[in-house]
Amino acid sequence: MSEQTPYEQLEVAEDASFDDIQSARDRMFKVYQDDERNRAQVEVAYDAILMDRLRKRQEGKIKVPEGIRFAERLADKPPKLSLPKVNPSASWMQRTMDTPNSREISILGGTYAALGLVGILAQQNGADSASLLQFLLAIGFGINLYWLNRKEQKLGRAVLLSLAALVVGGLIGTAFQQGLQQSGLLAGTTSHESVIAVAVLFVFWLVSSFLR
């Protein structure tokens, strides 16, 4: 078999199509399925024909389909690398964020809005604004703590988030109050404490609604 030309080894004509060449190789593989030596010679003959076709294509004598496997491409073909898929659900953000329904948002929003409105109205009516606002903030803190704890049943986590909301809300309220004061938009009947209290209650609403 080795004394024959590659075309003769595959029993195809030199002008055979690539489909015929591949079919001949597959057919001879079945014939020599238990003979590794002859199977190797068939593969060598097949590669030799492909190399001959490649040379002829480079010389412009024939047109070779792009999907044909050439022997010299086997070593150059880089292996496909697959990157591990990142599951967004495993991120810390998704473990922290919550997706409340409209009913929960309305309940919490209405509660904190009512607390803020009571504080503003009482302060405008001459009540002891500082003591009242501290009391309302304490109620808001308790609501925030309760709501967070009922989601995950982690009291320590709920306390930390509630304290963080109190601090962040206080900082935001102070900055907002100073901005209003400098621009002259802060009415004379509205105390600085009420602006800060409203900001804290708003942050309480955000935290208790969208965190867990």
N, C-alpha and C positions, 0 to 999 in steps of 0.2 A: 504494500500500500504506500510505503514511503517513497517508492521510485516514481510514483505518478505525480502529475502536476496537481496543485491544489484544486483546480476545477474538476479534474478526473477523480480525485479522492472524494469529492462531494457529489460526483456524478451529475454535474451541471455544465451547461455550455458557457463559454466565456462571455457571451452576451446575455446571460440569464439575468432576470430581474433580481432585485434584492429580496423580494418576498420569496422567490424560488430558492435563492441561496439559503435563506434562513430556514425555510421548510425542509430543504435537503439536510441541513445540519441537524435539525430536530429529529428527522426521520432516522438518520444514522446514529444519533445518540440512543434511540430506542433499540436499534439493531445491536449496538455494542454496549448495552446498559450494564452488562456484567464484565466488560472487558475495559479496564481502565486505560490500558496502553493505547488501544485503538480510539477510545473516546478522546484521549489527549491529542492524538494525531488529527482527529476530525476538528478539534478546536483550533489547532495550529493551522490547518488548511483554511478554515473559516477566516481566521485573523489575517492570513496571507492574502486572501481574496479581497478582504476589506482594505488592506493596505494598498493593494493594486488598484482598487477602485478610487481610493483617495488620491493616489498619484495621478491617475487619469483625470480626476476632477480638477486637480491643481493645474494640469496641463490644458484644461478646457475641453477635454475630449468627451466627458460625460458629466451629467448632473446627478449629484448624490443627495438623497433626501436628508434633511437636517436631523431626523430622529435616528439615523443609523449609528450604531455603536462602533467606534474605531478603536483599534487595539492600543494606539498610543495615547488615547485619552484616559485610559483606565487609571494610570498612575498619577495623572495630573488633576483628576477630578477631586476637589476637596470634599471631605465629608460634611454632611449637613449637620449644623449645630442647632440644637433646639434649646431655647432659653426657658428656664422654669417659669411657669405661669404664676403671676402674683395675684393672689386672691384678695380683693379689696375688703372682703368681709372680715379678714384677719387683722386689719389695721386697728390701732388703738382708737382712732377717731370714731370708727363705726361702733366700737364697744362703748364709747362715751355718749355718742349722739343718740337722741330719741326722736321718734316720729309720732307726735301726739295726734289724736283725732281732733276734729273741729270742736267737739263738745268739751274736751279737756282744755283746749286753748281758750274757749269762751269762759269757762268757769274760772280759771286762774286769772285771765285778763280782767274779768268783771270784778273779782275779789280785790286785786291789787289796785284797780282803778278806783274802786269805792274807798279803799283806805286812803289813797292820795287825795281824793276829793274831800273826804271828811277832814283831813288835816288842813287843807287850804281854806275851806269854809270856816272851820273853827278858828284858825289864825286870823282871818279877816274880821271875825266877830269879836276879836279882842281876847280870846282865850290864851292861856299860857302855852304858846306855840312850841317852845322847846320841850316841855314835858310831854305834851300831847304827841308831838312828832316822834319822840323817842319811844313812846308807848306803841304808836302805830308801826314803827319800824320793828319793834320787838314782835308784834303780831305777824308782820310780813316775814320776819326771819323764821318764826315757828311754822308758818304755812309752807315756806320753802323747804324747811328741814323735813317736815312730815311728808310732803309730796315726793321728795327725792328718795326718802327712806322706803316708801311704799313700793317704789319701782324695783329696787334691787335688794331690799332688806339688808343694806349695809350702812349702819348708823354712822360709823366713822367717816366713810366716804361722803355721806350726806352732810355731816357737820363741816367738813373741809370745803365742800363746794358752796355751802351757805355762807361761811365766813369769807370765802373768796368773792362771792357775789356782793357781800356787804362792803368789802374794801373797794372793789372795782366800781361799784355804784357810787360810793362816796367820792372817789377820785373824779369820776365823770361828772357828778353833780357839782363838785367844787369848781372844776374847770368851766362847766357850762354857766354856773352862777357868776363867775368872774367875767366871763365874756359878755353876759347880759348887763352886768353892772358897768363895765367899761363902755358899752355901746349905748347906755342910757335906756335900755329896753325893760329893765327890771322895775316894775311898778312899786310905788311906795307902800302899798298895802300888802305886798308879797314879801315875806321874810326870806333871808338867805337859807335858813334851815328848811323851809318848805320846798325850795328848788332841789336841794340835795336829797331830801326825803323822796320826792317824786322820782328822781334818777335812780335811787337805790331800789325802790319798788319796781321800777321798770326792769332793772337788771334781775331782780328776784323772779319776775315773770318769765324772762328769757331763760334763766337757768332752770327753773322748775318745769318749764314747758319742753325745752329742747335738749336737756341733759338728763342723765340718769346715773 
